[in-house]
């Protein structure tokens, strides 16, 4: 739909986010992917959304304490009741040279607009 990507969320990983191996819990990143997709969906329509699906999440690089994660989003499509959002997550290593970023994962998230009772509603009205 649009090739422009937006920064939806940016945060630093803390010790509370880590597993016993010393890398981030995957669920921490998944929760932020979900939130980033919501931020992007609300750019298209200021509605309530729920997550319907999160597709093809593969962790490519580890994330460590102190890394800064940036969640880039782009709207893929807007349907009658749903929006598909592409989310790319990059880590800036705090120990590395300034500006080095590595892609750690990406996902497609499908969100559905709902009314105050949790039922699907049209995005356009």
ChimeraX commands (.cxc) that place a marker at each C-alpha (Angstrom):
marker #1 position 0.00,0.00,0.00 radius 0.5
marker #1 position 2.74,2.44,1.01 radius 0.5
marker #1 position 6.51,2.02,1.05 radius 0.5
marker #1 position 7.01,4.64,3.74 radius 0.5
marker #1 position 7.89,3.16,7.10 radius 0.5
marker #1 position 7.38,4.84,10.45 radius 0.5
marker #1 position 9.08,4.50,13.81 radius 0.5
marker #1 position 6.27,3.25,16.03 radius 0.5
marker #1 position 8.22,2.37,19.20 radius 0.5
marker #1 position 11.79,2.70,20.42 radius 0.5
marker #1 position 13.05,1.34,23.75 radius 0.5
marker #1 position 16.13,0.10,25.60 radius 0.5
marker #1 position 16.23,-3.48,26.85 radius 0.5
marker #1 position 16.66,-3.85,30.60 radius 0.5
marker #1 position 17.76,-6.78,32.78 radius 0.5
marker #1 position 14.08,-7.56,33.57 radius 0.5
marker #1 position 13.56,-8.32,29.85 radius 0.5
marker #1 position 16.22,-11.03,29.74 radius 0.5
marker #1 position 16.05,-14.80,29.97 radius 0.5
marker #1 position 18.56,-16.92,31.96 radius 0.5
marker #1 position 20.82,-17.18,28.88 radius 0.5
marker #1 position 21.28,-13.40,28.81 radius 0.5
marker #1 position 19.23,-12.55,25.74 radius 0.5
marker #1 position 15.79,-10.99,25.53 radius 0.5
marker #1 position 12.69,-13.09,26.09 radius 0.5
marker #1 position 10.98,-13.53,22.71 radius 0.5
marker #1 position 7.66,-12.62,24.30 radius 0.5
marker #1 position 8.95,-9.14,25.15 radius 0.5
marker #1 position 9.61,-8.48,21.47 radius 0.5
marker #1 position 6.29,-10.06,20.43 radius 0.5
marker #1 position 4.37,-7.78,22.80 radius 0.5
marker #1 position 6.11,-4.72,21.37 radius 0.5
marker #1 position 5.48,-5.91,17.78 radius 0.5
marker #1 position 1.79,-6.11,18.67 radius 0.5
marker #1 position 1.84,-2.58,20.13 radius 0.5
marker #1 position 3.78,-1.18,17.16 radius 0.5
marker #1 position 1.21,-2.67,14.76 radius 0.5
marker #1 position -1.56,-0.99,16.76 radius 0.5
marker #1 position 0.22,2.37,16.54 radius 0.5
marker #1 position 0.40,1.96,12.75 radius 0.5
marker #1 position -3.24,0.82,12.45 radius 0.5
marker #1 position -4.38,3.91,14.30 radius 0.5
marker #1 position -2.62,6.06,11.70 radius 0.5
marker #1 position -5.18,4.73,9.20 radius 0.5
marker #1 position -8.18,4.91,11.53 radius 0.5
marker #1 position -8.46,6.07,15.16 radius 0.5
marker #1 position -10.45,3.00,16.23 radius 0.5
marker #1 position -10.23,0.11,18.66 radius 0.5
marker #1 position -8.31,-2.82,17.19 radius 0.5
marker #1 position -7.59,-6.37,18.29 radius 0.5
marker #1 position -4.89,-8.61,16.91 radius 0.5
marker #1 position -6.19,-11.36,14.65 radius 0.5
marker #1 position -2.88,-12.87,13.50 radius 0.5
marker #1 position 0.86,-12.46,13.72 radius 0.5
marker #1 position 2.57,-14.18,10.80 radius 0.5
marker #1 position 6.05,-15.56,10.27 radius 0.5
marker #1 position 8.02,-14.32,13.24 radius 0.5
marker #1 position 11.58,-15.63,13.09 radius 0.5
marker #1 position 14.25,-14.33,15.45 radius 0.5
marker #1 position 17.38,-13.73,13.35 radius 0.5
marker #1 position 19.77,-12.10,15.85 radius 0.5
marker #1 position 20.00,-12.08,19.65 radius 0.5
marker #1 position 19.18,-8.97,21.65 radius 0.5
marker #1 position 21.14,-8.04,24.77 radius 0.5
marker #1 position 20.76,-5.81,27.81 radius 0.5
marker #1 position 21.28,-2.21,26.78 radius 0.5
marker #1 position 20.44,-2.69,23.10 radius 0.5
marker #1 position 17.99,-0.13,21.74 radius 0.5
marker #1 position 15.17,-1.69,19.73 radius 0.5
marker #1 position 13.35,0.26,17.05 radius 0.5
marker #1 position 10.06,-1.02,15.63 radius 0.5
marker #1 position 9.45,0.22,12.09 radius 0.5
marker #1 position 5.95,-0.16,10.69 radius 0.5
marker #1 position 4.29,0.06,7.31 radius 0.5
marker #1 position 0.65,-0.49,6.37 radius 0.5
marker #1 position 0.35,-3.31,3.84 radius 0.5
marker #1 position -3.40,-3.21,3.24 radius 0.5
marker #1 position -6.66,-1.87,4.62 radius 0.5
marker #1 position -9.74,-4.04,4.22 radius 0.5
marker #1 position -13.34,-3.56,5.24 radius 0.5
marker #1 position -12.71,-4.48,8.91 radius 0.5
marker #1 position -9.00,-5.28,9.07 radius 0.5
marker #1 position -5.58,-3.78,8.55 radius 0.5
marker #1 position -2.37,-5.68,7.75 radius 0.5
marker #1 position 0.83,-4.12,9.08 radius 0.5
marker #1 position 4.46,-5.07,8.44 radius 0.5
marker #1 position 6.75,-4.60,11.44 radius 0.5
marker #1 position 10.57,-4.72,11.25 radius 0.5
marker #1 position 12.57,-4.75,14.48 radius 0.5
marker #1 position 16.15,-3.49,14.51 radius 0.5
marker #1 position 18.61,-3.49,17.39 radius 0.5
marker #1 position 21.26,-0.84,17.87 radius 0.5
marker #1 position 24.06,-2.43,19.86 radius 0.5
marker #1 position 25.09,-0.29,22.80 radius 0.5
marker #1 position 28.58,-1.83,22.79 radius 0.5
marker #1 position 29.14,-1.35,19.07 radius 0.5
marker #1 position 30.01,1.72,17.03 radius 0.5
marker #1 position 27.29,4.32,17.11 radius 0.5
marker #1 position 24.67,3.77,14.43 radius 0.5
marker #1 position 25.22,0.04,13.82 radius 0.5
marker #1 position 21.81,-1.60,13.59 radius 0.5
marker #1 position 20.93,-5.21,12.91 radius 0.5
marker #1 position 17.53,-6.58,11.99 radius 0.5
marker #1 position 16.43,-8.99,14.68 radius 0.5
marker #1 position 12.99,-9.97,13.40 radius 0.5
marker #1 position 9.99,-8.95,11.33 radius 0.5
marker #1 position 6.33,-9.90,11.20 radius 0.5
marker #1 position 3.05,-9.24,9.48 radius 0.5
marker #1 position 0.29,-8.41,11.94 radius 0.5
marker #1 position -3.40,-8.40,11.05 radius 0.5
marker #1 position -5.62,-6.27,13.26 radius 0.5
marker #1 position -9.43,-6.13,13.22 radius 0.5
marker #1 position -11.46,-3.04,14.10 radius 0.5
marker #1 position -13.99,-3.69,16.87 radius 0.5
marker #1 position -16.79,-1.73,18.51 radius 0.5
marker #1 position -17.26,-1.16,22.26 radius 0.5
marker #1 position -18.73,-4.68,22.56 radius 0.5
marker #1 position -15.79,-6.36,20.85 radius 0.5
marker #1 position -17.65,-7.06,17.61 radius 0.5
marker #1 position -16.11,-6.43,14.19 radius 0.5
marker #1 position -16.89,-3.04,12.74 radius 0.5
marker #1 position -16.16,-1.41,9.40 radius 0.5
marker #1 position -13.05,0.73,9.33 radius 0.5
marker #1 position -14.72,3.34,7.18 radius 0.5
marker #1 position -17.81,3.91,9.25 radius 0.5
marker link #1:1,2 radius 0.2
marker link #1:2,3 radius 0.2
marker link #1:3,4 radius 0.2
marker link #1:4,5 radius 0.2
marker link #1:5,6 radius 0.2
marker link #1:6,7 radius 0.2
marker link #1:7,8 radius 0.2
marker link #1:8,9 radius 0.2
marker link #1:9,10 radius 0.2
marker link #1:10,11 radius 0.2
marker link #1:11,12 radius 0.2
marker link #1:12,13 radius 0.2
marker link #1:13,14 radius 0.2
marker link #1:14,15 radius 0.2
marker link #1:15,16 radius 0.2
marker link #1:16,17 radius 0.2
marker link #1:17,18 radius 0.2
marker link #1:18,19 radius 0.2
marker link #1:19,20 radius 0.2
marker link #1:20,21 radius 0.2
marker link #1:21,22 radius 0.2
marker link #1:22,23 radius 0.2
marker link #1:23,24 radius 0.2
marker link #1:24,25 radius 0.2
marker link #1:25,26 radius 0.2
marker link #1:26,27 radius 0.2
marker link #1:27,28 radius 0.2
marker link #1:28,29 radius 0.2
marker link #1:29,30 radius 0.2
marker link #1:30,31 radius 0.2
marker link #1:31,32 radius 0.2
marker link #1:32,33 radius 0.2
marker link #1:33,34 radius 0.2
marker link #1:34,35 radius 0.2
marker link #1:35,36 radius 0.2
marker link #1:36,37 radius 0.2
marker link #1:37,38 radius 0.2
marker link #1:38,39 radius 0.2
marker link #1:39,40 radius 0.2
marker link #1:40,41 radius 0.2
marker link #1:41,42 radius 0.2
marker link #1:42,43 radius 0.2
marker link #1:43,44 radius 0.2
marker link #1:44,45 radius 0.2
marker link #1:45,46 radius 0.2
marker link #1:46,47 radius 0.2
marker link #1:47,48 radius 0.2
marker link #1:48,49 radius 0.2
marker link #1:49,50 radius 0.2
marker link #1:50,51 radius 0.2
marker link #1:51,52 radius 0.2
marker link #1:52,53 radius 0.2
marker link #1:53,54 radius 0.2
marker link #1:54,55 radius 0.2
marker link #1:55,56 radius 0.2
marker link #1:56,57 radius 0.2
marker link #1:57,58 radius 0.2
marker link #1:58,59 radius 0.2
marker link #1:59,60 radius 0.2
marker link #1:60,61 radius 0.2
marker link #1:61,62 radius 0.2
marker link #1:62,63 radius 0.2
marker link #1:63,64 radius 0.2
marker link #1:64,65 radius 0.2
marker link #1:65,66 radius 0.2
marker link #1:66,67 radius 0.2
marker link #1:67,68 radius 0.2
marker link #1:68,69 radius 0.2
marker link #1:69,70 radius 0.2
marker link #1:70,71 radius 0.2
marker link #1:71,72 radius 0.2
marker link #1:72,73 radius 0.2
marker link #1:73,74 radius 0.2
marker link #1:74,75 radius 0.2
marker link #1:75,76 radius 0.2
marker link #1:76,77 radius 0.2
marker link #1:77,78 radius 0.2
marker link #1:78,79 radius 0.2
marker link #1:79,80 radius 0.2
marker link #1:80,81 radius 0.2
marker link #1:81,82 radius 0.2
marker link #1:82,83 radius 0.2
marker link #1:83,84 radius 0.2
marker link #1:84,85 radius 0.2
marker link #1:85,86 radius 0.2
marker link #1:86,87 radius 0.2
marker link #1:87,88 radius 0.2
marker link #1:88,89 radius 0.2
marker link #1:89,90 radius 0.2
marker link #1:90,91 radius 0.2
marker link #1:91,92 radius 0.2
marker link #1:92,93 radius 0.2
marker link #1:93,94 radius 0.2
marker link #1:94,95 radius 0.2
marker link #1:95,96 radius 0.2
marker link #1:96,97 radius 0.2
marker link #1:97,98 radius 0.2
marker link #1:98,99 radius 0.2
marker link #1:99,100 radius 0.2
marker link #1:100,101 radius 0.2
marker link #1:101,102 radius 0.2
marker link #1:102,103 radius 0.2
marker link #1:103,104 radius 0.2
marker link #1:104,105 radius 0.2
marker link #1:105,106 radius 0.2
marker link #1:106,107 radius 0.2
marker link #1:107,108 radius 0.2
marker link #1:108,109 radius 0.2
marker link #1:109,110 radius 0.2
marker link #1:110,111 radius 0.2
marker link #1:111,112 radius 0.2
marker link #1:112,113 radius 0.2
marker link #1:113,114 radius 0.2
marker link #1:114,115 radius 0.2
marker link #1:115,116 radius 0.2
marker link #1:116,117 radius 0.2
marker link #1:117,118 radius 0.2
marker link #1:118,119 radius 0.2
marker link #1:119,120 radius 0.2
marker link #1:120,121 radius 0.2
marker link #1:121,122 radius 0.2
marker link #1:122,123 radius 0.2
marker link #1:123,124 radius 0.2
marker link #1:124,125 radius 0.2
view
